[in-house]
Amino acid sequence: MLPFAPAIVVRRLLPAELEAACLLLNRQLAAAFYSRPMEVEEAREQLLSEAPPSLWPVQWQQHAVFLAVQAGELVGLLDVAVRRATVELPSAQPVGQLRFWVLPEEHTLVDSVAVALLAAAGEFWRQQRVALIQAYSASTGYPQWQGGMGLLPDAWAVQTRLLLADGFEFVDRRYAFVHRGQETLFEESVPQAGLSLSFRGDSRDRRYEIFFRRTERVATARVVQFVPAPRASPVAHLWEWEVEAQWHNQNLGRWLLRRILNDTAQQAIEQVLVFVRMQQVAAINLLGQHGFVEQPYRGYSLQKTMRE
């Protein structure tokens, strides 16, 4: 036995290390809910790109992946970024992102690797003059990861503990519901006169929009197909499903949902996945009425304010 443990070294990911980083990342993705391992070229786009792809448009300012190495072995990975302020994030300063991380399978290394990776990320964010950090923001997760949600499963108690110890706080919680197909189509009816439904995109990424008198958009939905595992059947992810506040309780959400379920049934899509915030009680009830079943999964987003 060595008289001391080899030091943990943290460094930025280099292109030559991509394949090793991909293998490390895929071990975790393979065990995660509605996730599939990434091919090397997918990992290259996600890990090495200055502007990694996301389902929502993001104005990236910086992106970095840090590796934790001990005695020449890759034992951890942390994907971080900085995005510019937006309407939803109106802070004058850019916003930091913790997109994803992988910790060692050896439990005795977990805390030391996590501390080293978070320290490197903290210095990265300070250099970018970041005031707010978001962890597992729904808009910036890997497209392959949970259909794009990028959320933290509640089974990952270790990651939760470490983030809370580092000053993060819970800001969002989502439930996962799945619809596993139907034998007959749902009856659709237009809730009232003056409404029309239009489509954009294709079957892999389709947007639904309801307009009132063809000019006022009053509801939207977006369905993105993804394959959760190699050789698996596609899953339709109901990524967006929103009704304008003044049009609540007018059955527009029901109309959208039924149209989407009928469309996916006619495409022979076996599963429809949707993540719903815990506060969306009406949406949860509507999903239950249409055959959706809650999954043994919770998704969390966290954030913290950087100290001077």
One Martini backbone bead per residue (centre of mass of N, CA, C, O) as a GRO file, in nm:
protein
  308
    1MET     BB    1   0.098   0.036   0.021
    2LEU     BB    2   0.067   0.352   0.001
    3PRO     BB    3   0.150   0.629   0.209
    4PHE     BB    4  -0.009   0.785  -0.024
    5ALA     BB    5  -0.216   0.974  -0.206
    6PRO     BB    6  -0.260   1.072  -0.498
    7ALA     BB    7  -0.296   1.341  -0.663
    8ILE     BB    8  -0.532   1.578  -0.769
    9VAL     BB    9  -0.585   1.673  -1.105
   10VAL     BB   10  -0.684   1.974  -1.272
   11ARG     BB   11  -0.810   1.998  -1.614
   12ARG     BB   12  -0.847   2.062  -1.928
   13LEU     BB   13  -0.988   1.953  -2.198
   14LEU     BB   14  -0.862   1.756  -2.457
   15PRO     BB   15  -0.894   1.620  -2.762
   16ALA     BB   16  -0.723   1.356  -2.688
   17GLU     BB   17  -0.943   1.299  -2.432
   18LEU     BB   18  -1.231   1.239  -2.538
   19GLU     BB   19  -1.270   0.930  -2.525
   20ALA     BB   20  -1.227   0.903  -2.218
   21ALA     BB   21  -1.455   1.101  -2.139
   22CYS     BB   22  -1.683   0.943  -2.277
   23LEU     BB   23  -1.663   0.685  -2.108
   24LEU     BB   24  -1.721   0.818  -1.838
   25LEU     BB   25  -1.995   0.943  -1.911
   26ASN     BB   26  -2.144   0.677  -2.010
   27ARG     BB   27  -2.165   0.529  -1.739
   28GLN     BB   28  -2.383   0.729  -1.636
   29LEU     BB   29  -2.590   0.737  -1.870
   30ALA     BB   30  -2.662   0.426  -1.867
   31ALA     BB   31  -2.804   0.474  -1.559
   32ALA     BB   32  -3.012   0.674  -1.671
   33PHE     BB   33  -3.290   0.843  -1.724
   34TYR     BB   34  -3.354   0.874  -2.041
   35SER     BB   35  -3.070   0.764  -2.151
   36ARG     BB   36  -2.771   0.787  -2.360
   37PRO     BB   37  -2.504   0.721  -2.501
   38MET     BB   38  -2.230   0.870  -2.654
   39GLU     BB   39  -2.081   0.952  -2.916
   40VAL     BB   40  -1.793   1.097  -3.000
   41GLU     BB   41  -1.917   1.320  -3.182
   42GLU     BB   42  -2.122   1.416  -2.974
   43ALA     BB   43  -1.912   1.484  -2.756
   44ARG     BB   44  -1.759   1.694  -2.916
   45GLU     BB   45  -1.996   1.895  -2.939
   46GLN     BB   46  -2.044   1.918  -2.623
   47LEU     BB   47  -1.737   1.949  -2.499
   48LEU     BB   48  -1.569   2.134  -2.735
   49SER     BB   49  -1.763   2.346  -2.775
   50GLU     BB   50  -1.827   2.688  -2.748
   51ALA     BB   51  -2.142   2.610  -2.856
   52PRO     BB   52  -2.345   2.419  -2.726
   53PRO     BB   53  -2.611   2.242  -2.775
   54SER     BB   54  -2.967   2.333  -2.751
   55LEU     BB   55  -3.309   2.360  -2.733
   56TRP     BB   56  -3.246   2.632  -2.636
   57PRO     BB   57  -3.151   2.935  -2.684
   58VAL     BB   58  -2.798   3.024  -2.645
   59GLN     BB   59  -2.570   3.269  -2.513
   60TRP     BB   60  -2.252   3.210  -2.532
   61GLN     BB   61  -1.932   3.283  -2.371
   62GLN     BB   62  -1.848   3.011  -2.214
   63HIS     BB   63  -1.659   2.688  -2.228
   64ALA     BB   64  -1.599   2.401  -2.004
   65VAL     BB   65  -1.383   2.113  -1.930
   66PHE     BB   66  -1.314   1.923  -1.643
   67LEU     BB   67  -1.050   1.723  -1.516
   68ALA     BB   68  -0.989   1.439  -1.309
   69VAL     BB   69  -0.661   1.331  -1.199
   70GLN     BB   70  -0.517   1.005  -1.100
   71ALA     BB   71  -0.245   0.851  -1.178
   72GLY     BB   72  -0.355   0.885  -1.493
   73GLU     BB   73  -0.659   0.879  -1.403
   74LEU     BB   74  -0.985   0.916  -1.484
   75VAL     BB   75  -1.230   1.044  -1.219
   76GLY     BB   76  -1.347   1.322  -1.352
   77LEU     BB   77  -1.627   1.556  -1.445
   78LEU     BB   78  -1.680   1.908  -1.562
   79ASP     BB   79  -1.950   2.104  -1.691
   80VAL     BB   80  -1.909   2.443  -1.799
   81ALA     BB   81  -2.055   2.784  -1.807
   82VAL     BB   82  -2.141   3.092  -1.995
   83ARG     BB   83  -2.411   3.319  -2.002
   84ARG     BB   84  -2.598   3.547  -2.117
   85ALA     BB   85  -2.813   3.770  -2.063
   86THR     BB   86  -3.172   3.777  -2.028
   87VAL     BB   87  -3.498   3.812  -1.986
   88GLU     BB   88  -3.498   3.577  -1.768
   89LEU     BB   89  -3.184   3.698  -1.714
   90PRO     BB   90  -3.140   4.037  -1.620
   91SER     BB   91  -2.868   4.046  -1.545
   92ALA     BB   92  -2.577   4.225  -1.599
   93GLN     BB   93  -2.457   3.956  -1.560
   94PRO     BB   94  -2.343   3.672  -1.613
   95VAL     BB   95  -2.424   3.316  -1.629
   96GLY     BB   96  -2.373   3.034  -1.469
   97GLN     BB   97  -2.294   2.680  -1.556
   98LEU     BB   98  -2.398   2.355  -1.452
   99ARG     BB   99  -2.435   2.082  -1.658
  100PHE     BB  100  -2.215   1.851  -1.571
  101TRP     BB  101  -2.123   1.545  -1.378
  102VAL     BB  102  -1.848   1.323  -1.279
  103LEU     BB  103  -1.795   1.071  -1.048
  104PRO     BB  104  -1.660   0.845  -0.869
  105GLU     BB  105  -1.700   0.508  -0.793
  106GLU     BB  106  -1.509   0.564  -0.567
  107HIS     BB  107  -1.609   0.676  -0.259
  108THR     BB  108  -1.327   0.787  -0.142
  109LEU     BB  109  -1.310   1.016  -0.390
  110VAL     BB  110  -1.552   1.205  -0.416
  111ASP     BB  111  -1.498   1.460  -0.239
  112SER     BB  112  -1.218   1.543  -0.355
  113VAL     BB  113  -1.306   1.571  -0.650
  114ALA     BB  114  -1.535   1.773  -0.612
  115VAL     BB  115  -1.369   2.002  -0.486
  116ALA     BB  116  -1.171   2.037  -0.722
  117LEU     BB  117  -1.380   2.099  -0.945
  118LEU     BB  118  -1.526   2.340  -0.804
  119ALA     BB  119  -1.276   2.517  -0.781
  120ALA     BB  120  -1.227   2.547  -1.086
  121ALA     BB  121  -1.506   2.663  -1.151
  122GLY     BB  122  -1.493   2.912  -0.968
  123GLU     BB  123  -1.256   3.047  -1.120
  124PHE     BB  124  -1.392   3.060  -1.393
  125TRP     BB  125  -1.634   3.241  -1.302
  126ARG     BB  126  -1.469   3.479  -1.189
  127GLN     BB  127  -1.330   3.553  -1.460
  128GLN     BB  128  -1.640   3.614  -1.578
  129ARG     BB  129  -1.814   3.775  -1.371
  130VAL     BB  130  -1.997   3.595  -1.189
  131ALA     BB  131  -2.301   3.577  -0.978
  132LEU     BB  132  -2.465   3.335  -1.110
  133ILE     BB  133  -2.555   2.988  -1.046
  134GLN     BB  134  -2.648   2.708  -1.247
  135ALA     BB  135  -2.793   2.383  -1.192
  136TYR     BB  136  -2.950   2.208  -1.419
  137SER     BB  137  -3.063   2.353  -1.651
  138ALA     BB  138  -3.318   2.294  -1.874
  139SER     BB  139  -3.183   2.461  -2.129
  140THR     BB  140  -2.859   2.312  -2.110
  141GLY     BB  141  -2.879   2.032  -2.171
  142TYR     BB  142  -2.836   1.753  -2.309
  143PRO     BB  143  -3.008   1.623  -2.563
  144GLN     BB  144  -2.960   1.317  -2.470
  145TRP     BB  145  -3.042   1.417  -2.188
  146GLN     BB  146  -3.353   1.363  -2.117
  147GLY     BB  147  -3.438   1.513  -2.383
  148GLY     BB  148  -3.287   1.799  -2.259
  149MET     BB  149  -3.305   1.872  -1.945
  150GLY     BB  150  -3.063   1.840  -1.734
  151LEU     BB  151  -3.128   1.680  -1.472
  152LEU     BB  152  -3.147   1.578  -1.128
  153PRO     BB  153  -3.161   1.295  -0.983
  154ASP     BB  154  -3.265   1.180  -0.672
  155ALA     BB  155  -3.054   0.935  -0.660
  156TRP     BB  156  -2.824   1.166  -0.643
  157ALA     BB  157  -2.726   1.226  -0.337
  158VAL     BB  158  -2.433   1.314  -0.364
  159GLN     BB  159  -2.465   1.560  -0.548
  160THR     BB  160  -2.656   1.709  -0.364
  161ARG     BB  161  -2.474   1.736  -0.117
  162LEU     BB  162  -2.241   1.891  -0.259
  163LEU     BB  163  -2.402   2.136  -0.355
  164LEU     BB  164  -2.505   2.228  -0.080
  165ALA     BB  165  -2.216   2.260   0.047
  166ASP     BB  166  -2.148   2.489  -0.189
  167GLY     BB  167  -2.437   2.680  -0.181
  168PHE     BB  168  -2.671   2.549  -0.295
  169GLU     BB  169  -3.016   2.577  -0.418
  170PHE     BB  170  -3.333   2.510  -0.452
  171VAL     BB  171  -3.564   2.604  -0.748
  172ASP     BB  172  -3.649   2.318  -0.882
  173ARG     BB  173  -3.925   2.084  -0.960
  174ARG     BB  174  -3.975   1.767  -1.128
  175TYR     BB  175  -4.190   1.565  -1.307
  176ALA     BB  176  -4.243   1.239  -1.450
  177PHE     BB  177  -4.425   1.155  -1.751
  178VAL     BB  178  -4.594   0.868  -1.912
  179HIS     BB  179  -4.702   0.766  -2.236
  180ARG     BB  180  -4.802   0.430  -2.382
  181GLY     BB  181  -5.038   0.464  -2.548
  182GLN     BB  182  -5.314   0.391  -2.786
  183GLU     BB  183  -5.589   0.244  -2.948
  184THR     BB  184  -5.733   0.523  -2.957
  185LEU     BB  185  -5.846   0.818  -3.046
  186PHE     BB  186  -5.892   1.130  -2.964
  187GLU     BB  187  -6.115   1.365  -2.915
  188GLU     BB  188  -6.157   1.662  -3.105
  189SER     BB  189  -6.204   2.014  -3.001
  190VAL     BB  190  -6.291   2.330  -3.040
  191PRO     BB  191  -6.342   2.544  -2.781
  192GLN     BB  192  -6.367   2.798  -2.990
  193ALA     BB  193  -6.413   3.056  -3.164
  194GLY     BB  194  -6.119   3.172  -3.351
  195LEU     BB  195  -5.949   2.914  -3.356
  196SER     BB  196  -5.609   2.802  -3.441
  197LEU     BB  197  -5.394   2.543  -3.580
  198SER     BB  198  -5.039   2.514  -3.601
  199PHE     BB  199  -4.733   2.425  -3.786
  200ARG     BB  200  -4.385   2.330  -3.722
  201GLY     BB  201  -4.173   2.147  -3.880
  202ASP     BB  202  -4.117   1.815  -3.782
  203SER     BB  203  -4.134   1.502  -3.639
  204ARG     BB  204  -3.864   1.562  -3.465
  205ASP     BB  205  -3.952   1.892  -3.463
  206ARG     BB  206  -4.249   2.014  -3.324
  207ARG     BB  207  -4.475   2.289  -3.360
  208TYR     BB  208  -4.737   2.430  -3.167
  209GLU     BB  209  -5.010   2.667  -3.253
  210ILE     BB  210  -5.236   2.895  -3.102
  211PHE     BB  211  -5.485   3.104  -3.249
  212PHE     BB  212  -5.645   3.423  -3.241
  213ARG     BB  213  -5.749   3.540  -3.525
  214ARG     BB  214  -5.447   3.476  -3.650
  215THR     BB  215  -5.264   3.675  -3.435
  216GLU     BB  216  -5.300   3.548  -3.145
  217ARG     BB  217  -5.094   3.388  -2.932
  218VAL     BB  218  -5.209   3.134  -2.677
  219ALA     BB  219  -5.042   2.864  -2.762
  220THR     BB  220  -4.787   2.606  -2.690
  221ALA     BB  221  -4.580   2.348  -2.851
  222ARG     BB  222  -4.320   2.082  -2.812
  223VAL     BB  223  -4.182   1.808  -3.012
  224VAL     BB  224  -3.919   1.573  -2.931
  225GLN     BB  225  -3.724   1.337  -3.069
  226PHE     BB  226  -3.582   1.037  -2.911
  227VAL     BB  227  -3.317   0.806  -2.822
  228PRO     BB  228  -3.258   0.639  -2.513
  229ALA     BB  229  -3.133   0.389  -2.678
  230PRO     BB  230  -2.992   0.155  -2.833
  231ARG     BB  231  -3.233   0.033  -3.048
  232ALA     BB  232  -3.459   0.209  -2.972
  233SER     BB  233  -3.742   0.361  -2.947
  234PRO     BB  234  -3.889   0.636  -2.990
  235VAL     BB  235  -3.932   0.947  -2.813
  236ALA     BB  236  -4.172   1.179  -2.705
  237HIS     BB  237  -4.099   1.514  -2.616
  238LEU     BB  238  -4.272   1.734  -2.414
  239TRP     BB  239  -4.114   2.033  -2.389
  240GLU     BB  240  -4.366   2.217  -2.462
  241TRP     BB  241  -4.655   2.356  -2.252
  242GLU     BB  242  -4.840   2.649  -2.323
  243VAL     BB  243  -5.058   2.893  -2.164
  244GLU     BB  244  -5.192   3.174  -2.151
  245ALA     BB  245  -5.316   3.317  -1.874
  246GLN     BB  246  -5.590   3.440  -2.011
  247TRP     BB  247  -5.644   3.114  -2.121
  248HIS     BB  248  -5.727   2.980  -1.890
  249ASN     BB  249  -5.984   2.748  -1.870
  250GLN     BB  250  -6.029   2.676  -2.214
  251ASN     BB  251  -5.898   2.393  -2.324
  252LEU     BB  252  -5.615   2.421  -2.471
  253GLY     BB  253  -5.439   2.203  -2.339
  254ARG     BB  254  -5.619   1.967  -2.427
  255TRP     BB  255  -5.600   2.007  -2.729
  256LEU     BB  256  -5.297   1.977  -2.756
  257LEU     BB  257  -5.262   1.699  -2.625
  258ARG     BB  258  -5.447   1.538  -2.819
  259ARG     BB  259  -5.297   1.602  -3.077
  260ILE     BB  260  -5.025   1.481  -2.994
  261LEU     BB  261  -5.122   1.192  -2.931
  262ASN     BB  262  -5.236   1.137  -3.213
  263ASP     BB  263  -4.977   1.183  -3.371
  264THR     BB  264  -4.798   0.968  -3.227
  265ALA     BB  265  -4.979   0.727  -3.288
  266GLN     BB  266  -4.954   0.757  -3.607
  267GLN     BB  267  -4.623   0.716  -3.567
  268ALA     BB  268  -4.566   0.482  -3.353
  269ILE     BB  269  -4.532   0.605  -3.074
  270GLU     BB  270  -4.489   0.463  -2.751
  271GLN     BB  271  -4.373   0.737  -2.613
  272VAL     BB  272  -4.456   1.004  -2.377
  273LEU     BB  273  -4.271   1.279  -2.250
  274VAL     BB  274  -4.303   1.468  -1.933
  275PHE     BB  275  -4.223   1.769  -1.764
  276VAL     BB  276  -4.336   1.882  -1.434
  277ARG     BB  277  -4.410   2.106  -1.226
  278MET     BB  278  -4.525   2.102  -0.901
  279GLN     BB  279  -4.725   2.361  -0.950
  280GLN     BB  280  -4.879   2.199  -1.195
  281VAL     BB  281  -5.172   2.079  -1.125
  282ALA     BB  282  -5.346   2.087  -1.381
  283ALA     BB  283  -5.149   1.929  -1.559
  284ILE     BB  284  -5.141   1.671  -1.390
  285ASN     BB  285  -5.442   1.607  -1.415
  286LEU     BB  286  -5.452   1.594  -1.726
  287LEU     BB  287  -5.255   1.363  -1.760
  288GLY     BB  288  -5.416   1.152  -1.597
  289GLN     BB  289  -5.671   1.162  -1.793
  290HIS     BB  290  -5.454   1.057  -2.043
  291GLY     BB  291  -5.252   0.813  -1.921
  292PHE     BB  292  -5.047   0.920  -1.737
  293VAL     BB  293  -4.739   0.819  -1.566
  294GLU     BB  294  -4.558   0.825  -1.301
  295GLN     BB  295  -4.225   0.839  -1.226
  296PRO     BB  296  -3.927   0.730  -1.049
  297TYR     BB  297  -3.880   1.067  -1.062
  298ARG     BB  298  -3.660   1.356  -1.013
  299GLY     BB  299  -3.613   1.700  -1.090
  300TYR     BB  300  -3.333   1.928  -1.042
  301SER     BB  301  -3.270   2.269  -0.962
  302LEU     BB  302  -2.990   2.493  -0.906
  303GLN     BB  303  -2.847   2.766  -0.696
  304LYS     BB  304  -2.598   3.041  -0.675
  305THR     BB  305  -2.411   3.289  -0.511
  306MET     BB  306  -2.145   3.470  -0.559
  307ARG     BB  307  -1.865   3.554  -0.398
  308GLU     BB  308  -1.625   3.807  -0.349
   0.00000   0.00000   0.00000
